[in-house]
Amino acid sequence: MAQKRGTNFDIIKNLPSWSGVNFVPTRHHDIPKALDPSKQRLPSPFVVVITGASRGIGRATAKAFALAGASGLVLTARAAASLATTKSECEAAATSPNFKITTLSADNAAESSALDVAAAIRDEHAGRLNLLVNNAGILNVDKTAFGKSFVDMNVSNIEETMRTNYFGRFYMIKHLLPLLQAMPKDSSKSIINISSLGSHISGPLGYSISALATNRLSQRVAESHGHEGIFCAAVHPGAVVPEIMPEGAPDAFRDFATEDPGLCGAFLIWLVKQRRDWLNGRYVDATWDVDELEARKDEIVEKDMLKMRLVV
């Protein structure tokens, strides 16, 4: 069941400058007209893998890419049956005449799941892959994740969160990268790792650490494979109220979750529909106005901004 969005826009807006939230003057909470998925167009054919697509941001992102003309979607969730609603919504939204959708069960914490996804792409989509959206992730295991005491914290909040959010993304990249590498040189071949503003600020410890590691992982992929035409970015999807509230989350948790779950997908279409090498390896925020972001293109490249580093 969908949760009511927060309305306290000032919580995030007033964060320190180093959080990056106000990197551009305008932050969007809903899908801006310029990014309406039905008005954007992907090259064709275009096959997308989206992990964690059964609800929330993952489901909305899958539907957005169907609207924008994706010819193929490969969607995962821990239980394939939970993808039924996502699948039907994508089939109804699809605009490509050759649209094909594949759903499968995948535990992001298990390397075997990445192998299963790669096999599905080869078997059902002729080995074609243009985009991996590493979205699957967990916030916490139990309520101790939101406590301040390391003594009282269940260590599973670190171990399981890292296995799912960091190792899971690494597994997908490792085993799907050969498919991207096999694509023609001028093809779109991108990896988007869903990260979080939580990588810069305090929050559930395991989640924050996994998001920070995701930012660095994205940078390393770009450094190692950018010369092959691989694009990789870490993307904060906006603050979205989860459909199932995490155990132990404070009452104020939902107050700052002011974004539409569909905003991220609309932003991602803009990000990958054409080459944006100036953002390769960087952290970006789906709430940022894209025109204002592009206005800083030269500055971003010259100063090598939006990357994790020590400020001295």
C-alpha positions as CSV (number, residue, x, y, z in Angstrom):
1,M,0.0,0.0,0.0
2,A,1.4,3.4,-1.0
3,Q,2.4,5.6,1.9
4,K,1.7,9.3,2.1
5,R,4.6,11.5,1.0
6,G,6.3,13.9,3.4
7,T,5.7,17.6,3.1
8,N,8.7,19.1,5.0
9,F,10.8,20.3,2.1
10,D,13.1,22.3,4.3
11,I,14.8,19.3,6.1
12,I,16.8,18.3,3.0
13,K,17.0,21.8,1.5
14,N,18.7,23.1,4.6
15,L,21.4,20.5,4.7
16,P,25.1,21.7,4.5
17,S,26.5,22.5,1.0
18,W,28.8,19.5,1.2
19,S,25.7,17.2,1.1
20,G,25.3,18.3,-2.6
21,V,21.5,18.7,-2.3
22,N,21.7,22.3,-3.6
23,F,24.3,21.8,-6.2
24,V,21.9,23.4,-8.7
25,P,19.4,26.1,-7.6
26,T,16.2,24.1,-8.5
27,R,15.3,20.8,-6.9
28,H,12.3,18.8,-8.2
29,H,10.0,16.7,-6.1
30,D,7.7,15.6,-9.0
31,I,8.5,14.7,-12.6
32,P,9.1,18.0,-14.5
33,K,7.4,18.3,-17.8
34,A,10.7,18.2,-19.7
35,L,11.4,14.7,-18.3
36,D,8.0,13.2,-18.8
37,P,8.8,9.6,-19.9
38,S,6.1,9.6,-22.5
39,K,7.8,12.7,-24.1
40,Q,11.3,11.2,-24.0
41,R,12.5,8.7,-26.5
42,L,15.1,6.0,-26.2
43,P,17.1,4.6,-29.1
44,S,15.8,1.3,-30.4
45,P,16.3,-1.5,-29.7
46,F,17.0,-0.8,-26.0
47,V,17.1,-3.5,-23.3
48,V,17.1,-2.7,-19.6
49,V,17.7,-4.7,-16.5
50,I,16.2,-3.3,-13.3
51,T,16.8,-5.1,-10.0
52,G,14.3,-4.7,-7.1
53,A,11.5,-3.9,-9.5
54,S,8.5,-5.2,-7.5
55,R,7.5,-1.9,-5.9
56,G,8.4,1.8,-5.3
57,I,11.3,3.3,-7.2
58,G,12.0,0.0,-9.1
59,R,8.4,-0.4,-10.3
60,A,8.1,3.2,-11.3
61,T,11.4,3.1,-13.2
62,A,10.4,0.0,-15.1
63,K,7.2,1.7,-16.2
64,A,9.0,4.9,-17.2
65,F,11.4,3.0,-19.5
66,A,8.5,1.1,-21.0
67,L,6.8,4.4,-21.8
68,A,10.0,5.8,-23.3
69,G,10.3,3.0,-25.8
70,A,12.5,0.3,-24.2
71,S,12.2,-2.8,-26.4
72,G,13.1,-5.2,-23.6
73,L,12.9,-5.2,-19.8
74,V,14.4,-7.8,-17.4
75,L,13.0,-7.3,-14.0
76,T,14.0,-9.0,-10.7
77,A,12.7,-9.3,-7.2
78,R,13.3,-11.8,-4.4
79,A,10.0,-13.4,-5.3
80,A,9.1,-13.4,-9.0
81,A,5.4,-13.5,-8.2
82,S,5.7,-10.1,-6.6
83,L,6.5,-8.6,-10.1
84,A,3.1,-9.4,-11.5
85,T,1.8,-5.8,-11.0
86,T,4.9,-4.3,-12.4
87,K,4.8,-6.5,-15.4
88,S,1.2,-5.7,-16.2
89,E,1.8,-2.0,-15.8
90,C,4.8,-2.1,-18.1
91,E,3.0,-4.1,-20.7
92,A,0.1,-1.5,-20.7
93,A,2.6,1.4,-20.8
94,A,5.0,0.0,-23.5
95,T,5.3,2.0,-26.7
96,S,7.8,-0.2,-28.5
97,P,6.2,-2.5,-31.1
98,N,8.7,-5.2,-30.2
99,F,8.4,-5.0,-26.4
100,K,9.3,-8.0,-24.4
101,I,9.5,-8.3,-20.7
102,T,11.1,-11.0,-18.5
103,T,10.7,-11.4,-14.8
104,L,12.7,-13.6,-12.5
105,S,13.4,-14.3,-8.9
106,A,16.8,-13.0,-7.7
107,D,18.3,-12.5,-4.3
108,N,20.7,-9.6,-4.8
109,A,23.0,-10.9,-2.0
110,A,23.6,-14.1,-3.9
111,E,26.1,-14.1,-6.8
112,S,24.2,-16.9,-8.5
113,S,21.3,-14.5,-9.1
114,A,23.5,-12.3,-11.3
115,L,24.4,-15.4,-13.3
116,D,20.7,-16.1,-13.7
117,V,20.0,-12.6,-15.0
118,A,22.9,-12.9,-17.5
119,A,21.5,-16.2,-18.7
120,A,18.0,-14.7,-19.1
121,I,19.4,-11.8,-21.2
122,R,21.2,-14.3,-23.5
123,D,18.2,-16.7,-23.8
124,E,15.3,-14.2,-24.1
125,H,16.9,-11.0,-25.4
126,A,19.5,-12.3,-27.8
127,G,22.3,-11.2,-25.4
128,R,21.5,-7.5,-25.9
129,L,21.9,-5.2,-22.9
130,N,22.0,-1.4,-22.9
131,L,21.4,-0.5,-19.3
132,L,21.7,-2.1,-15.9
133,V,19.8,-0.3,-13.1
134,N,21.2,-1.6,-9.8
135,N,18.2,-0.7,-7.7
136,A,17.7,-3.6,-5.3
137,G,18.6,-2.7,-1.7
138,I,17.6,-2.8,1.9
139,L,17.6,0.0,4.5
140,N,17.9,-2.1,7.7
141,V,17.3,-5.5,9.2
142,D,15.8,-4.5,12.5
143,K,15.1,-1.4,14.7
144,T,18.6,-1.3,16.1
145,A,19.9,0.2,12.8
146,F,18.3,3.5,13.8
147,G,19.9,3.6,17.2
148,K,23.1,5.5,18.1
149,S,24.7,2.9,20.2
150,F,27.2,0.5,18.4
151,V,27.0,-1.7,21.5
152,D,23.3,-2.3,21.0
153,M,23.3,-2.6,17.2
154,N,22.6,-6.0,15.6
155,V,25.6,-6.7,13.4
156,S,23.3,-8.0,10.7
157,N,22.4,-4.4,10.0
158,I,25.9,-4.1,8.6
159,E,26.5,-7.6,7.2
160,E,23.2,-8.1,5.4
161,T,22.9,-4.5,4.2
162,M,26.4,-4.6,2.7
163,R,25.8,-8.0,1.1
164,T,22.6,-6.8,-0.6
165,N,23.4,-3.2,-1.4
166,Y,27.2,-3.4,-2.2
167,F,28.2,-6.9,-3.0
168,G,24.9,-7.4,-4.9
169,R,25.6,-4.5,-7.1
170,F,29.2,-5.7,-7.7
171,Y,27.9,-9.2,-8.7
172,M,25.5,-7.7,-11.2
173,I,28.2,-5.5,-12.7
174,K,30.8,-8.3,-12.8
175,H,28.5,-10.8,-14.7
176,L,26.5,-8.3,-16.9
177,L,29.5,-6.2,-17.9
178,P,30.6,-8.7,-20.6
179,L,27.2,-8.3,-22.3
180,L,27.6,-4.5,-22.3
181,Q,31.2,-4.9,-23.6
182,A,29.9,-7.0,-26.5
183,M,27.6,-4.3,-27.7
184,P,28.6,-2.2,-30.7
185,K,30.9,0.7,-29.9
186,D,28.3,3.4,-30.7
187,S,25.6,1.7,-28.6
188,S,24.3,2.9,-25.3
189,K,25.8,0.8,-22.6
190,S,25.3,2.1,-19.1
191,I,25.3,1.1,-15.5
192,I,23.3,3.1,-13.0
193,N,23.9,2.3,-9.3
194,I,21.1,3.6,-7.1
195,S,22.9,5.3,-4.2
196,S,21.6,7.8,-1.6
197,L,22.0,11.1,0.0
198,G,22.6,8.9,3.0
199,S,26.1,8.4,1.7
200,H,26.9,11.9,2.8
201,I,25.0,12.3,6.1
202,S,24.2,10.3,9.2
203,G,21.6,7.6,8.9
204,P,21.3,3.8,9.5
205,L,24.9,2.8,9.6
206,G,25.0,-0.2,7.2
207,Y,22.9,1.7,4.7
208,S,25.0,4.8,4.8
209,I,28.2,2.8,4.4
210,S,26.8,0.8,1.5
211,A,25.7,3.9,-0.3
212,L,29.2,5.5,0.1
213,A,30.8,2.4,-1.2
214,T,28.4,2.4,-4.1
215,N,29.6,5.9,-5.1
216,R,33.2,4.7,-5.1
217,L,32.3,1.6,-7.0
218,S,30.6,3.7,-9.7
219,Q,33.7,5.8,-10.0
220,R,36.0,2.8,-10.3
221,V,33.8,1.2,-13.0
222,A,34.1,4.4,-15.1
223,E,37.8,4.6,-14.5
224,S,38.3,0.9,-15.5
225,H,35.9,0.6,-18.4
226,G,35.1,4.1,-19.6
227,H,37.5,3.7,-22.5
228,E,35.3,0.8,-23.7
229,G,32.3,3.1,-23.9
230,I,30.8,2.0,-20.5
231,F,29.0,4.8,-18.7
232,C,28.5,4.4,-14.9
233,A,27.0,6.8,-12.4
234,A,25.7,6.7,-8.8
235,V,22.3,8.3,-8.5
236,H,20.4,9.5,-5.5
237,P,16.8,8.8,-6.5
238,G,15.2,11.4,-4.3
239,A,13.8,10.8,-0.8
240,V,10.8,8.4,-1.3
241,V,8.6,7.0,1.4
242,P,8.9,3.1,1.2
243,E,5.7,1.2,0.8
244,I,6.6,-0.8,3.9
245,M,8.0,1.4,6.6
246,P,11.3,0.1,8.1
247,E,11.2,-1.3,11.6
248,G,12.4,1.2,14.1
249,A,12.2,4.2,11.8
250,P,11.5,7.4,13.7
251,D,8.2,9.2,13.3
252,A,9.9,12.0,11.4
253,F,11.3,9.5,8.9
254,R,8.5,10.2,6.4
255,D,8.6,14.0,6.8
256,F,11.6,14.5,4.5
257,A,10.5,11.8,2.0
258,T,9.0,14.4,-0.4
259,E,9.7,12.9,-3.8
260,D,7.5,11.1,-6.3
261,P,8.8,7.5,-6.9
262,G,8.6,8.1,-10.6
263,L,11.1,11.0,-10.5
264,C,14.2,8.8,-10.6
265,G,13.1,6.8,-13.7
266,A,12.4,10.0,-15.6
267,F,15.8,11.4,-14.7
268,L,17.5,8.1,-15.7
269,I,16.0,8.2,-19.1
270,W,17.4,11.7,-19.6
271,L,20.8,10.5,-18.3
272,V,21.2,7.5,-20.6
273,K,19.2,8.2,-23.8
274,Q,22.3,9.9,-25.2
275,R,26.0,9.9,-24.2
276,R,26.8,12.1,-21.2
277,D,30.4,11.2,-20.7
278,W,30.9,14.4,-18.6
279,L,29.0,12.6,-15.8
280,N,30.7,9.3,-16.1
281,G,31.9,8.0,-12.7
282,R,30.1,10.8,-10.8
283,Y,27.4,11.0,-8.1
284,V,24.2,12.8,-9.3
285,D,20.9,13.6,-7.8
286,A,17.6,12.8,-9.5
287,T,16.0,15.9,-7.9
288,W,18.4,18.3,-9.7
289,D,17.1,20.3,-12.6
290,V,18.8,18.9,-15.7
291,D,19.1,22.2,-17.5
292,E,20.9,23.8,-14.6
293,L,23.1,20.7,-14.2
294,E,24.1,20.9,-17.9
295,A,24.9,24.6,-17.4
296,R,27.7,23.5,-15.0
297,K,29.0,20.9,-17.4
298,D,32.4,22.6,-18.2
299,E,32.9,23.4,-14.5
300,I,32.1,19.8,-13.5
301,V,34.7,18.4,-15.9
302,E,37.4,21.1,-15.3
303,K,37.2,20.7,-11.5
304,D,36.4,17.0,-11.6
305,M,33.4,17.5,-9.3
306,L,30.8,15.1,-7.9
307,K,33.3,12.5,-6.8
308,M,34.2,11.1,-3.4
309,R,37.5,12.5,-2.2
310,L,39.2,13.9,0.9
311,V,39.0,17.7,1.2
312,V,42.2,19.1,2.7
